[in-house]
Amino acid sequence: MAEPDSLSRQSGALIRDRLIEAAVHEFGEQGYDRARVQDIARRAGLSTGAIYGNFRNKADLLAEAVDRGLAAAARKLVEALDRGAASTDLLEMITTDLSDPRRRTWAPLVSEALTAARRDDEVARRVHAALRRAETKVTELVELAQQDGSLTPEVDAAACARLVLCVSLGVDVLTASNFEGPDRKAWTALVRRIFTGLASATVRTATAGRRSAGRLSWRSSD
């Protein structure tokens, strides 16, 4: 049987989760400036006191929501690595995963957070910290790809991570603006071509060899 303190902590975590989920939708629909604390609390089925019992203010709630979303994305990458996914496949996934329905909810939050960060120093501090943590994770992923030979060591890992982050955030901003396209298959093919161009010479040679072998095998079967 769970101890009272343990139950209290679980209850507190559940309340925070409900508030963050409500905030994500409220910020996305109303915008950060127009979103009201009382409306977020009402949406979560809680009192305004529940918000101030868990967060300092609206800016803290926005930053926590962004941080939570980025952390969830990082866990998704780790789980894919544990399942045996190649590091370069994960880098591609970050920039091409446009079909996830949660992106329609997440994208407006990111767009609002980036806008609010320009006007609110506290939001900027928290959002920038969350983005730096995300970029560090992507940098580690690039370095892993360099270690296994998937990417050339000549590429600066931090610069490559910034490129991946910029593309991903750019997609979020455009998604939040309901800007359609491009064709998903064409976009995925383009990103894959970019990462293929960044592959080490050894990987490119091996890949070319496999393709040549495949063509020869196909021709010989006629």
Secondary structure per residue as TSV (DSSP state, phi and psi in degrees):
chain	resnum	aa	ss	phi	psi
A	1	M	-	360.0	134.2
A	2	A	-	-69.1	142.4
A	3	E	-	-71.9	154.1
A	4	P	H	-54.6	-41.3
A	5	D	H	-63.2	-38.9
A	6	S	H	-65.2	-42.9
A	7	L	H	-63.1	-38.5
A	8	S	H	-64.2	-42.2
A	9	R	H	-64.7	-40.4
A	10	Q	H	-63.6	-42.2
A	11	S	H	-64.1	-41.4
A	12	G	H	-64.0	-40.1
A	13	A	H	-65.6	-38.7
A	14	L	H	-65.2	-40.5
A	15	I	H	-63.3	-44.4
A	16	R	H	-60.7	-42.6
A	17	D	H	-60.9	-42.8
A	18	R	H	-64.8	-40.9
A	19	L	H	-66.8	-42.4
A	20	I	H	-65.4	-42.9
A	21	E	H	-61.0	-43.2
A	22	A	H	-65.3	-39.4
A	23	A	H	-65.1	-40.6
A	24	V	H	-55.3	-47.0
A	25	H	H	-71.5	-39.6
A	26	E	H	-68.3	-44.5
A	27	F	H	-63.4	-39.7
A	28	G	H	-66.5	-37.6
A	29	E	H	-84.6	-41.1
A	30	Q	H	-100.6	-18.4
A	31	G	-	87.7	154.9
A	32	Y	T	-63.1	-43.4
A	33	D	T	-67.1	-37.8
A	34	R	T	-86.6	-20.9
A	35	A	-	-64.9	133.9
A	36	R	-	-110.6	143.5
A	37	V	H	-57.7	-41.6
A	38	Q	H	-65.9	-32.1
A	39	D	H	-72.8	-35.3
A	40	I	H	-64.3	-45.2
A	41	A	H	-62.5	-43.1
A	42	R	H	-63.0	-40.2
A	43	R	H	-64.6	-34.5
A	44	A	H	-81.3	-6.9
A	45	G	T	74.1	29.5
A	46	L	S	-130.1	174.3
A	47	S	-	-87.7	162.0
A	48	T	H	-60.6	-32.4
A	49	G	H	-60.1	-30.1
A	50	A	H	-64.4	-35.0
A	51	I	H	-67.1	-50.9
A	52	Y	H	-71.8	-14.4
A	53	G	T	-80.9	-13.7
A	54	N	T	-121.3	-23.2
A	55	F	-	-136.0	149.3
A	56	R	S	-70.0	-39.4
A	57	N	S	-166.6	-174.0
A	58	K	H	-64.5	-36.4
A	59	A	H	-63.5	-40.3
A	60	D	H	-63.8	-38.9
A	61	L	H	-67.4	-41.8
A	62	L	H	-62.2	-48.1
A	63	A	H	-63.3	-39.2
A	64	E	H	-64.8	-38.4
A	65	A	H	-64.6	-43.0
A	66	V	H	-65.0	-45.4
A	67	D	H	-59.8	-43.0
A	68	R	H	-63.1	-41.5
A	69	G	H	-65.5	-42.6
A	70	L	H	-67.3	-37.3
A	71	A	H	-65.5	-39.1
A	72	A	H	-64.2	-39.6
A	73	A	H	-64.1	-39.8
A	74	A	H	-64.2	-40.6
A	75	R	H	-64.0	-36.4
A	76	K	H	-62.0	-38.4
A	77	L	H	-68.5	-42.3
A	78	V	H	-62.5	-42.7
A	79	E	H	-62.5	-39.3
A	80	A	H	-66.0	-39.1
A	81	L	H	-62.4	-41.3
A	82	D	H	-63.9	-28.9
A	83	R	T	-82.0	-2.3
A	84	G	T	100.4	10.9
A	85	A	-	-67.4	144.6
A	86	A	-	-72.8	147.0
A	87	S	H	-61.5	-37.7
A	88	T	H	-68.5	-31.6
A	89	D	H	-63.6	-36.3
A	90	L	H	-70.6	-37.6
A	91	L	H	-62.8	-39.8
A	92	E	H	-64.0	-40.9
A	93	M	H	-62.0	-38.4
A	94	I	H	-58.8	-36.7
A	95	T	H	-96.6	-8.6
A	96	T	H	-122.9	-4.8
A	97	D	-	-75.7	74.7
A	98	L	-	-94.0	-10.2
A	99	S	-	-89.6	-12.8
A	100	D	-	-62.2	117.9
A	101	P	T	-60.3	-24.0
A	102	R	T	-67.7	-19.0
A	103	R	H	-64.7	-31.1
A	104	R	H	-65.7	-28.1
A	105	T	H	-86.3	-40.8
A	106	W	H	-70.4	-40.5
A	107	A	H	-57.3	-47.8
A	108	P	H	-61.5	-33.8
A	109	L	H	-64.0	-44.9
A	110	V	H	-62.2	-44.7
A	111	S	H	-61.0	-43.4
A	112	E	H	-66.3	-39.6
A	113	A	H	-65.1	-41.8
A	114	L	H	-65.8	-37.4
A	115	T	H	-68.4	-45.7
A	116	A	H	-64.3	-32.1
A	117	A	H	-64.0	-23.2
A	118	R	T	-75.4	-21.0
A	119	R	T	-112.9	-20.8
A	120	D	-	-121.4	115.1
A	121	D	H	-62.2	-36.7
A	122	E	H	-68.7	-43.2
A	123	V	H	-61.2	-43.7
A	124	A	H	-59.1	-44.8
A	125	R	H	-61.2	-46.9
A	126	R	H	-71.2	-42.4
A	127	V	H	-67.2	-42.0
A	128	H	H	-62.5	-38.1
A	129	A	H	-64.7	-41.3
A	130	A	H	-65.1	-41.1
A	131	L	H	-67.2	-36.9
A	132	R	H	-64.2	-39.5
A	133	R	H	-64.2	-41.2
A	134	A	H	-64.7	-42.3
A	135	E	H	-65.6	-35.4
A	136	T	H	-62.2	-42.0
A	137	K	H	-62.2	-42.5
A	138	V	H	-67.3	-38.3
A	139	T	H	-59.9	-42.7
A	140	E	H	-62.8	-35.4
A	141	L	H	-67.7	-40.6
A	142	V	H	-63.0	-44.1
A	143	E	H	-62.9	-36.6
A	144	L	H	-63.9	-40.9
A	145	A	H	-64.9	-34.3
A	146	Q	H	-70.9	-36.0
A	147	Q	H	-67.3	-36.9
A	148	D	T	-89.4	3.6
A	149	G	T	86.4	3.6
A	150	S	S	-71.9	-31.4
A	151	L	S	-123.0	146.4
A	152	T	-	-67.1	139.6
A	153	P	T	-69.6	-9.9
A	154	E	T	-71.5	-19.2
A	155	V	S	-79.3	132.8
A	156	D	-	-71.9	120.2
A	157	A	H	-61.0	-42.2
A	158	A	H	-65.9	-40.4
A	159	A	H	-66.3	-40.2
A	160	C	H	-64.3	-40.7
A	161	A	H	-63.6	-39.5
A	162	R	H	-64.7	-39.5
A	163	L	H	-61.2	-46.0
A	164	V	H	-61.8	-43.7
A	165	L	H	-64.2	-42.4
A	166	C	H	-62.4	-42.7
A	167	V	H	-64.4	-45.6
A	168	S	H	-62.6	-46.1
A	169	L	H	-66.5	-36.8
A	170	G	H	-62.0	-40.5
A	171	V	H	-62.3	-41.3
A	172	D	H	-62.2	-44.4
A	173	V	H	-63.1	-43.6
A	174	L	H	-67.8	-37.8
A	175	T	H	-63.0	-40.6
A	176	A	H	-64.0	-26.4
A	177	S	T	-90.0	6.3
A	178	N	T	58.1	34.5
A	179	F	-	-86.9	113.0
A	180	E	-	-81.9	161.0
A	181	G	-	82.6	177.9
A	182	P	S	-77.6	-175.8
A	183	D	-	-55.8	129.9
A	184	R	H	-59.4	-45.4
A	185	K	H	-64.6	-41.2
A	186	A	H	-66.0	-40.8
A	187	W	H	-63.5	-46.2
A	188	T	H	-62.3	-42.0
A	189	A	H	-63.3	-39.4
A	190	L	H	-64.7	-46.4
A	191	V	H	-62.5	-42.1
A	192	R	H	-62.5	-37.7
A	193	R	H	-64.6	-38.3
A	194	I	H	-62.7	-46.9
A	195	F	H	-70.7	-29.9
A	196	T	H	-64.4	-38.3
A	197	G	H	-66.6	-24.5
A	198	L	T	-90.9	-2.0
A	199	A	S	-68.1	155.5
A	200	S	-	-67.5	158.1
A	201	A	H	-58.6	-36.2
A	202	T	H	-63.3	-43.8
A	203	V	H	-67.4	-41.8
A	204	R	H	-62.2	-40.5
A	205	T	H	-65.6	-43.6
A	206	A	H	-64.0	-41.8
A	207	T	H	-64.5	-43.3
A	208	A	H	-62.2	-39.2
A	209	G	H	-62.8	-42.1
A	210	R	H	-64.3	-40.1
A	211	R	H	-66.1	-41.1
A	212	S	H	-63.1	-43.8
A	213	A	H	-61.5	-39.0
A	214	G	H	-64.4	-41.1
A	215	R	H	-68.0	-41.1
A	216	L	H	-64.8	-42.0
A	217	S	H	-62.5	-41.3
A	218	W	H	-64.7	-41.4
A	219	R	H	-67.5	-39.2
A	220	S	H	-69.9	-17.2
A	221	S	T	-84.4	-8.5
A	222	D	-	-69.2	360.0
